[in-house]
Amino acid sequence: MTPRIAVFAGALTALTSPAFAEIYRSVDQYGNVTYSDEASDQSETVEVKPITTITLPKLEDVTQTEAAPEADATSAQPYDSIRFVSPGNDTAFHSGNGDVEFQVSSSPALREGHLFEVALDGAPVGQSSSGSVMVRNVFRGTHQADVHVINSDGVRVQSGNSISFTIHRPSAQN
């Protein structure tokens, strides 16, 4: 084997072999525990389990706002309207525990395999085929709610109107 091939094979082996480092635990005379990658006279080897990692998809890959392929070819929007029935836009109300029940509807009625999805301040908080979504422990203040219709794959078929509402809750300081 030529020296050039030997160096290449050694580098390839070093890059492809998993890197395992020993971890050592030691306790000094005062009871202080230290961890190190170097062994000492008083140290013991610590068994470290492999770390499980996952790679999440990019937000743009998950969030799709285009019409689903099952939409009617004759109309760009499968629903004439998607709207909040309650709470009303620009309303304010008291809720001691912070629970808010959203009532939504569509015209025509929700199609089979579709769900209403309610988002509160940009984050999805619930899905329903009945048109009723209960959200618990909403913080006091003004919020924006959005309603979408999603298909069985979780893809947004169509979005409805947005509403703004203010929730009043008692303060623990009062």
N, C-alpha and C positions, 0 to 999 in steps of 0.2 A: 504494500500500500504506500502510495507516495505521501510525503509530508503534508501536501496541500489537502489531499482527500482526508487524511487522518485528522487534521485541524477542523475541517468542515464537519466530519462525522462526530467529533467531540463536541463541537458547538451545537449541532443539531440534537444530540443526546441531552446536553445540559438544558436546552430550551424546552424540550418535550417532556422531560421527566418532572414529576410533581415535586414541589419544594416542601419538604417536611422539616420543621425545626423543632427541636426538643424544648420544652418549657420546664423550668425547675422552680420549685417552691422551697423557701427556707424560712425558718423562724429564729430570730436572734434571742439573746439572753433576756431581753426585756419583753418578749412576746410579739414584736413587730414582724409582720409577714411581708416578705418580698418575693417577687417573681422575676426571673431572669432567663436569658437564653444561654447562660454559662453555668455549668455545674460547679458546686462548691462542696466542701467536706460535709456540711450539714444539710444539703439540699436533697429533695426527693423529686422524681420525675412526675409531672402532671399530665394526665391523659386528656388531650384536647380533642373534642369531637369536631368533625368537619363542618364547615359553615355552609348552610344552604342559601344560595342566592337565586334571585329571579330577576328577570329584566322585564320591566313594565313597558307596554306600548306607549308611544308618544300620544299626547292628548289629541293632536290633530288627526291621528289615525282612528281614535275611538269616537270622537265627536263628528258626526256626519249630519249635516242639515239639509242635504239634498233629498228630493222626493224619492220615496222607495220605488223599486221597479214595479210593484204590484198596483201602483196608482193607475187610474183610468187613463188610457191613451187620449181620450177625448178632452180631458180637463187636466190642467197642471196641478190643481189641488183636489185631493179626494174628498175634502170636507168643505162645505160652504162656510161654516164658522166653527170655531173652538173658543169657548169663553168661560170665564169664572161666573158662577151664579152667586156664590158668596165666598169670602167677604167681598163687599163692594169696593170699587176703586176709591181711593182717598178717604177711607173710613178709619175711625179710631174706636177702639173698644177695650174693655177691661177683661183680663184673663188672669186670675190669681195663680194658676199653675202653669200658665204659658201655653196651654193647648189651643190649637187653631184647627178648625175643620174647614177644609176647602171643598166646595161643591163645584164641579165643572160639568159642562155639557158640550155636545157637538151636534151639528146638523149637516148631513143626516146622522143617524145613530152610529155609535162606534161599530166598526166592522169587526168581524171575527178575527182573532189573532192580534188585534190592536189593543193598546192600553193607554190610558191617560197617565202622563208623568208630570208631577208638579215639582218645580224648582223654586227654592227660596234663596234669595240673594245670590243666584247663579249656581247653586248646588242642588242636584236632585235630592228630594226628601221623601218621595213616595210615588207609588204606581197603583192604579186601580182600573178595573174594567167597569165598576159601578158608577164612577163619577164622584166618589167621596174619598178624600184622603185626609187622615188625621195626622197632624204633626204635633209632637209633644215638646214641652219645655222651650218654647220660642222666647228668646230674650226680649226684654222691653225695647221699644224704639220703633223706628220706621223701617219697613222691609219692602222688598220688591219680590213679587211672585210671578212666575211664568208657567204656562201650561203648554204641553206638547203632546202629540200623539206619536207613539212609537209602535213599531211592528214587532213580531215575535223574535226578530234578531236583535232588538234593542236599537234599531235605527230610527231616527226621527223622520216621520212621514210628513208632518206639518206642525207648525207652531201657531198658538192662539195669541190672544191679547195678554198684555202684562198688566198687573195691578200693583198699586202701592197702598199699604195700610200701616197703621200705627197701633201697637199693642201697649197697653198700660198694665203694669204689674206692681204689686206692693214691694216696697224696699225693705230689706232686713234692717236698715239703719233707722227707720221711722218707728 
